[in-house]
Amino acid sequence: MRPALLDRVGRLTDDDLPAYVYDLSALREHVHTIRAALPERVELLYAAKANSDPRILQVLAGHVDGFEVASGGELSHVRGLISSAPIAFGGPGKTQAELVQALDAGVERLHIESEHELLLVSALLGDRLTDVLLRVNLPMDLGQVALAMGGHPSPFGMDPERLDRCLELIASHPGIRLLGVHLHLASGLRAEAQSALVDKILTWAEDWAHERGIDLAEVNVGGGMDVDYAHPHKVFDWSAFGAGLRRILARHPHLTLRLEPGRSVTAYCGWYVTQVLDIKFSRGSAFAVLRGGTHHLRTPAAKLHDQPFEVIPDDAWPRPWDRPEARDEPVTLVGQLCTPKDVLARRVMVERLRVGDRIAFAMAGAYAWNISHHAFLMHPRPTFHHLDDVEASVTGDTYTHRLS
Ligand SMILES: Cc1ncc(COP(=O)(O)O)c(C=O)c1O
């Protein structure tokens, strides 16, 4: 934790906990590094589903070419915050109302998930125009990945054999312009594997388009850049990926490549800060019961990993009895929920952990608060804080709000 962040966390009161602290300065620097690593012919969108916190989106807006949204809710949210943002609307199961909303909003791209969805768009379009990408599920062995959305039978996108029917439909509808294809096949790929996947996708896409006499303008290869919770410092190698893309794009001189990463952009800027409520020993195993839990930070339960954390000691102990503590032993960090699944980290060695100490979980900026089951057990919601060095130097503080 960098000193400014530690200072900000230190100024949270116990009543503020649990708290999400988003380091906007770190985010700005990170997305700048990403942008700088990518070749010019790459357009960078941010997948808003990873974290749609308003101030995060506003910081990103200055560095990305647009946003990928996957629901009418995300569309209204992003448009409401950044009215000029180019938006690509994707995701399975778009309702009729959402498609009308997207067409009315004039989204920059519609990612078409199925022939039925394309028919629905053509029926709703009227005299409007829309640019589409057909989402494809290419059969391939993706190897060991954290999350495979395609490659095998899946509800995402279309098998390549189904695309010709879509081409016929598009040819018969002058309001629909096909710009290219979209393939988000997996999450959890390192730079080398991600480059190899992009290479395969672009080769397939150009061959597919060539065979059909299609003028392919763009390919969106989705997101999925690896975030390694077991090794927080092993950040996706954007410069190696960028170099790989430069080599690949040299073989596709007329293509624009789009990326729409989510987790790899925002995971690192988020911290979930809480406090040890109790330390218990059960048949020799130590458990730290924390304020909050997976109803605020579901990521470790969803992905079955140990969420990395730092202990922030708090020496104040106002009680007359001995302070419960664990020393030089593995401790399992659990939340307040009445379920054995409420585990944030399992049997992690700690030097010393006491009731009242604070725990700051790192890498809590993506698929964290927004994928959590907030209502379970009706505990209070966390408070939210944003640290922005630029803003702090002007105002002397950070922006804070409590969700109702
Ligand atoms: C279509 C699509 N694009 C982009 C993303 C972002 O993926 P990630 O957060 O792994 O980068 C997802 C995630 O599910 C997705 O479904």
The ligand as an ORCA input file, in Angstrom:
! r2SCAN-3c Opt
* xyz 0 1
  C     -18.084     -9.629    -23.908
  C     -17.112     -9.310    -22.824
  N     -16.176     -8.382    -23.042
  C     -15.270     -8.049    -22.092
  C     -15.305     -8.640    -20.851
  C     -14.289     -8.233    -19.826
  O     -13.506     -9.309    -19.472
  P     -12.330     -9.119    -18.389
  O     -12.908     -8.392    -17.252
  O     -11.906    -10.494    -18.079
  O     -11.256     -8.331    -19.088
  C     -16.265     -9.620    -20.575
  C     -16.326    -10.281    -19.268
  O     -17.096    -11.143    -19.000
  C     -17.206     -9.953    -21.591
  O     -18.145    -10.872    -21.377
*
